[in-house]
Amino acid sequence: MRRIAALIVLVLLPTSIILAMGFNGSQVYNYVQPSSTVYPNTWMLTLGGPEDDYPWWGIEVDEQGYVYTVGQSSSWRPLGYVPLVVVKASRYGENIRNIAVYGNGSFMGRNLVIVGKTIYAVGQVTGYGAGGTDGYLTAFLENSTVKFFTTIGSSALDLLWRISVGRDNTIYAVGYTMGLGAVRADTLIVKFDSDGKVLWSLIAGESQFDYSWGIATWYNSTSGKGYVIVSGQTNSFPVGGGYDCLVLKLSSEGMLEWSIVFGASELDRLEEVVVDEHGFIYVAGATYSGGIPGVLVAKISPEGQLVWITSFRGDKGDAAYSVYVDNDYVYAAGYTESYTSGELGGHDAFVALLDKNSGEVVSLTHFGGSDVEIAYGVKSDATTYMYHMYLVTLLHLLKAVETSL
């Protein structure tokens, strides 16, 4: 692991170049489907226009139970470029607010967090920063006021994929870089203060390709120390073959505590990571056998020891993109080609429920239509409801589903 000696950062304060606007349901296909006999205790909210409109990894539930998702839109391009779009819905499926952040470049909104009344989002942008594609962190309010817009990168490809909140509302973001000292591709981790100032940054990797897709934070109240956990994939440090799973644990100041690499003989990757109140780490992704992916979920101790690994697959492809943990269960969400019924199409979104202590799969629910559905995010509120975000490629609509468990 090595520190970045020089980092190119551009901070753009709210100007006429970086703007946000609200738009209402009359400008979109906005539809709420209530409970049905097939999916009891559910609703489904769709949002989209005549072009492609994509959600990505971001789904958040605030203290009042409002649900936020983030993505990008080709249907609303105020300056001719793809904007970042954030959607706010009530816990009952009513579309409350839509916000587009836009400028003289194309935005991809990858992930978001809500801190008080401020929305923080990360992704990648072209047209700003050091050139090529850069990662960014932006913050804005629901009244469409942009607080700041910060890019980080080089003249090559650099992006930020996911985001997490630490102590004192510090912001941690993870992605990868092909230009900031990387030989090919290296993990990129950045810590910001709440105003978008870079506090520290580092890259991790060696001579091959090292990507990180997930980040989580944990504060140990006993020791008074904060930690950052990152998940991804590497073929610089092979233990199986091809790409292997990678997990890093760092202090809140960016010092490496430990790293772990594990995998089978083919490709293995980790998409998202979460931490429970005791510091145990849960990761989800995919492991390949015979070229076919299967769902991979693992639990790791605070000291970096594997507690259990669960993998399940059918005769076709299945993979997890998101993971969530509560007091009793681990939830993994993604897509399945194996566990579908004939009328539900080739890919269905799924949510699997696993026992937190043993890793045993307790249940698996899949849902979808006549084409392709992929669950990109899963979160829970303070009650008994789970929220799942998934993409419908046939209609190009953003959907959120609430399921009582």
N, C-alpha and C positions, 0 to 999 in steps of 0.2 A: 504494500500500500504506500502511496506516495502523495505528498501534498501538491496542490497546484501552486506553482511559483508565480504565475501571472494569470490573472483572470480578467476577461473583458466583460464589463457590466455596464449597461446603459439604463438609467432610470428616467422614465418619462412621466412627468407630473400631468395631471389632467389638463389637456389642451384641446384644441379643435381637431387634433390628429387622432387621439384616442378618445372615443365617445361611447356612451351607452344609451340605449333607448328601450322603452317598454313598448310592447305590442300586445294587443288583446286577441281574444278568441275569434273575432270576426275575420282576422287575417290568416287563420290557420284551420286545419282540420282538427277539431278539438272535441273529443268524444269520450264520455264516461259510460262504461258498460257495468251494470250492477251485478250482484251475485247471480249465479245460475246453479242448476242442479249438478252440472259437471264440476264447477269450482265454487263450492259454497263459501260464504263469508268472504267474498272477494270483490274487488272492483278493478277496472282496467281503464286507465286514462291514456288516450292517444293524442299525439301532437305532431303536426307536420304540415308541409305545404306541397306544392306540385313537384319540387325537386327533392334531392336526397337530403335527409335530416337525420343525423346520427347522434345517439347517446354514446358516452364512453364509460369510464370507470366510476365516475362520481355520483354517489347518491348519499344524501345526508338527511337526518331527521333532527329537527331542533327541539328545544325544551317544550314548545307548545304543540308538538306533533306535526308540524308542517314538514313536507317532504320536498327536497331540492334535488334536481338532477342537472348535469352539465353535458354539453356536447357541442356540435357545430351544425351549421345550416347552410344549405345552398339555395333555399327558398327565399331568404331575406338577406339581400346584399346591398346595404345602403350606398356603399361606395364602389360596388362591383366586386368586392372580395368576400370570402366566406367569413362570417363572424362567429365568435363564441356565443353560445346561447345557454342561459340558465332558466330553468322552469321551477316554479314554486306551486305546490298543490297542497290542499288540505288533506287531513288523514281520511277524509271521506271521498276523495277523488275529485273535488272541485278544483279547477285550474284557477289559482289566485293571481299569479304574476308570471310574465315572460319578459326576460331581459336579454338584449343582444349587445355585446361589446364588440366594437368594430373600429376599423381604421384603414390606413393605406397599405394593407397587407392581409394575408389570409391567416386566420386563427384556428387552431384546433384545441378545443377545451377537453382536457383529459381527466381532471379530477378537481374536487372542490372540498372546502371545509367551511363551516359557519362558526364565527367567533363573535358572540354578542349580536350586533346588527350589521356586521361586516361579512361579506362573502369573499373568500380568497379562492382563486382558481389558478391552476397551472396547465401547461400544455406546450405547444410549439407554434412558432409564428414565422412567416416569411415577410420580408419588407422592412424589418426593423433590426436593430442591434448590430452585430458584427458582420453580418452578411450570411448568405445561404439560409439555413433554418436554425433558429435559436430557441432555447427554452425560455419561458417567461413565467413570472408570478404577477398577478394583478389582484387588486382589491377594489371593491365597489359596494355601494349601498343599494337598497331596493328602490330608492328614488332615482336610480340611474346615474348617480354621481360616482365618477371614477376617482378613487383616492390616490392610486399610483399604478404604474405599469413598469415592471422591471424585466429586462431581458438579460440572459446570461448565455455566452457562447463564444464561438470562433467563426472563422470563415467557412468551416466545414459543417457537418450535420451535428446538432446538439439539441437535446430536448429534455423536458421534465415530464414525468409520467404520473406520479402520485404525490400526495401531500399529506402531512400530519401536523398536529399542533402540540407543542411542548409547553413547559412551564413559562409563565409570564407572557403567554400568547406568542411565543416564538414559533416560527414556521419552518418546518423541515420539508424539503422536496428531494425527490430522487428521479433519476433518468439515466441517460448515457450520453457520452460524447465521442465523436470521432475526430475532434480537433484539439481539445485542450490537453495536450501532452499525450494523447492516446496513440499507441502503436497501430491498432486497428479500431477497436471500440472498447471503452472503459466505462465502468460505473461512475456516475456523477452524483454527488450528494452535496446539498447546499442548505445552510441554515441562515434564515432571515430574521430580522426583528419585525415587529408588527407594522412598521412603516416601509417595509420592502428593502431595507439596507442589508447587504450581505455581511453576516457576522463571521462565517468561515465557509470554506468549500474544500472538497477533496475529490480526487479520482482514485479508483481502486481497480487494478487489473494488471495483466502481464502482456505477453506477446500475441495473444489470440483475441477472441471476442468475448467480452464480459458485459452482460446487460443486467440491469436491475429494474424491476417493475413495481415493487412494493416497498412501503415504508410505514413504520409504526413507532410510537414513542411510549415510554413507560417511566414512571417516577416511583422510586423505592422510598416510601415514607419512613422506613426504618433507618436507612443509611443517609437519606437526604440527597441521593444522587439520581440524576436523570439519564436515560439511555435512549438510543436510537437503534432500531432493528430494520435491516434492509434485506429483501429477498430478490432473487433473480436466477440467472443461469450463467455458466462459464464453460469454456473449453480451453482456458489457459491452465486450469488445475484439474485435469481429468482423473476421475477415480473409477468410472464405469466405461463410458465411450461416448463420443460425440459431445453434446452439451450435458452438463450435470447441474443439479440444484445447488444454489449458493445462498447462504445466510450469513450476514455480518451483524455483529453487535458492537456498537460504539458508545462511548460516553457522550454526554450532551455537548462536550467540547470537541468532538470529532476524533477522539483517540480510540484505536481498535482495542476492544476487549477480547473478542475471539471471532473466529470464522469457522464455518463448517461447510463441507462439500459432500454431497451424496448423490448416487444415481445408479442406474442399471446400465446395460450394455448399449442402449441406443440413446435417443434424445430424452432429456428430462429438464423440466423448467418449473419455476415457481412464479406465480403471478402476483399474489397478494399475501400480506402478513398482518396478523393482529396479535395483541398481547392481552392476557387476562390480568386480573387484579393482583395475582401472585407472581407475575413476571414470566409465566409460561407462554411460549410462543407457538402460534398456529399458522401454518402455511398451506396454500392450495395451489395446484397447477395441473401438470400433465406428465405422464410417463409413457413412453412408446415401446411397443413390442410388435415386431413384424411390420413396422411402419404405421401401426394403428395406435392412436393415442387413447389412454385411459385416465380416469380421474385420479389425482394424487393429493392426499391430505396428510399432514404430519404434525406431530406435537414435539416441541423441543424444550428442554429444561432451561431455566435462567442461566445455567452454567454451560450450555451448548451441547448437551447430550440428547440424542434422539430418544424420546419416550415411546412413541409408537408411530408407525407409518401404515396408512390404509390406502389401498388402491383398488378400484373396481372398474370394470369395463364389460361391454358386451362384445358382440361380433363385429361391431362397427366402431366409429370414432366417438369418444366422449372426453371432455376436458372441463376443468374448473377455471374460472376467471376471478372469482371473488370468495372471500371467507369472512365469517363473523363468529364471535363467541359470546355466550352469556354465562350464567351461573352453572348451567347443567349441560349445555349442548354446544356443538360446533356446527355451523351452517356453511355448506359449500354450494356455490351457484355457478352455472356455466351452460354448456350445450351438450346434448346427447343425440346421437344417431341410432343408438342401440335400443333405447327404451322409449319407443314411440309406437302408437297404434297406427294402422294403415292410413286412416283418414287425416292424420295430423301432420303429414309432410315428412321431409327428409331429416330436418333438424328440429328438435324441440328445446326450449329452455327448460332447465331443471333446477331444483333446490333439494339438496340432500341433508338429512339430519343425522349427526353422528354423536355417539356418546363421548363426552368430554374426557373421561378417564381411560376408556379402553380403545376408542377409535372405531368401535363397531357402528356400522350403518344401521340406524334405527328405521329410517324411512326415506323414500325418494319420490318426489312429485315432479312430473313433467307437464308442460302445457305448451300449446302452440296451435297454429293454423295450417294452411295448406302449403306453406313454403318454408322459410328458414327463420327460426327464432333462437336468439342467444341471450342468456342472462349475463349481464356484465357487472351487476352489483347486487349486494344484499345487505340490509341493515334492519335493526329492530328499534322500536320506540320503547317507552317505559312500561308498556302494558303487554299484551299477548300478540301483538301484530308484527308480522314481518313484511318488509317492503322489498320488492325485487324489481330491478330495471332491466328491460330487455329490448332488443332491436328486432323489428319485423322488416325483413329485407324486401318483401313483396310490396308492401305499402309505404315503406320508408317512413315509418312512424315511430315516435318515442312512446313507450308504454311503461307505466308503473303498476305493479300488482300488489295488493295487500291481502295477506292470507292469515287467517286465524289458525294457530297451532295448539 
